[in-house]
Amino acid sequence: MKSAPKIVILFSEISENAGKDDQDTLIQVQSVSNALSGLGFEPVPLPFTLNLTEMSDKLKKISPDMVFNLVESASGQGRLISVAPLLLETLGIPYTGADADAMFLTSNKVLAKQLLDLSGIDTPRWFGAKVLNKENSFIEGTYIIKSVWEHASIGLAQDSIVCIKNWADLKSVMAAFEERLGGQCFAEQYIEGREFNLSVLNGENCSQVLPPAEIRFEGFSEQQFKIVDYNAKWKEESSEYHNTIRSFEFSQDDDALLERLKEISIRCWNIFNLRGYARVDFRVDPTGKPFVLEVNANPCISPDAGFAAALEKVGISYSAAIERILSHPGRADSPPR
């Protein structure tokens, strides 16, 4: 009897004291494992570490037909997300999702913004550490201080939004936030308005934008900024968690805006050469102008996350989505093993 094809599920190693955001990885691993088993594959979960010799040996020993890449960080550092696909490319093992180049470009939020700007896609203005000593003019305003590399709203809270008047203010604020954000950070213009998430999935002939979701901020006080911070994403006991509501319901007045968001999402998919699945996050200001906040090449695919909710809305089962992701593997540069 022919054995089932093996698919390694590669994921970030989880520490014993991991936060809720890291623990969510294990939910994704179990969900993908269940889907793969139902599709007739043999799933083999494997935590990823920076001992690349050991990782290479383990992968060669398992000899998988493919790797389902869920790695979001290495040794707790989001900036190392591209190491996993780089290793897989070196070993010549096909894998799901975006390739190492796309992972690096989208994970470095400042580089991603520069590429968006060059491509004519609006993104909130920003200032980072590398421009602190330049002579270009600073624009006074309200900014969110964000990590350049870390995702999942790590370190993001209401006090992350500050008024910055000049270069001296910016330098002082960024120095204060670096430790909390795990290193390099930047200031991004705060856009007052609506927030949207659009998921994209590979189709047979072209990429498919799933139904847009709006994050609706209910019960926020006038003193609160309407953002999806760490509490809103992960702390179930917080009011922010319960008052940031995902909605797929829109009036006809939003039709033109939603089509525009879909068009921009496809442009982002093509610009960053994405594959398998991705998510694009937007803010839309009161005039109806959309700004791309982030392009996520490896979004959360837990059953209760936005990606799965968008699949359900359009009538695509979780297993069917996993099958479609498998059908568009990333490159394997090396000769076959």
Sequence and secondary structure as in RCSB ss.txt:
>XXXX:A:sequence
MKSAPKIVILFSEISENAGKDDQDTLIQVQSVSNALSGLGFEPVPLPFTLNLTEMSDKLKKISPDMVFNLVESAS
GQGRLISVAPLLLETLGIPYTGADADAMFLTSNKVLAKQLLDLSGIDTPRWFGAKVLNKENSFIEGTYIIKSVWE
HASIGLAQDSIVCIKNWADLKSVMAAFEERLGGQCFAEQYIEGREFNLSVLNGENCSQVLPPAEIRFEGFSEQQF
KIVDYNAKWKEESSEYHNTIRSFEFSQDDDALLERLKEISIRCWNIFNLRGYARVDFRVDPTGKPFVLEVNANPC
ISPDAGFAAALEKVGISYSAAIERILSHPGRADSPPR
>XXXX:A:secstr
     EEEEEEE   TT  HHHHHHHHHHHHHHHHHHHTT EEEEEEE S HHHHHHHHHHH  SEEEE    BT
TBGGGTTHHHHHHHHHT  BSS  HHHHHHHHSHHHHHHHHHHTT     EEEGGGTTS S    EEEEEEESS 
 TTTT  GGGEEEE SHHHHHHHHHHHHTTTTS EEEEE   SEEEEEEEEE SSSEEE   EEEEE S  TTS 
    HHHHH TTSHHHHHEEEE    GGGHHHHHHHHHHHHHHHHHTT  SEEEEEEEE TTS EEEEEEESS  
  TTSHHHHHHHHHT  HHHHHHHHHTS B   S   
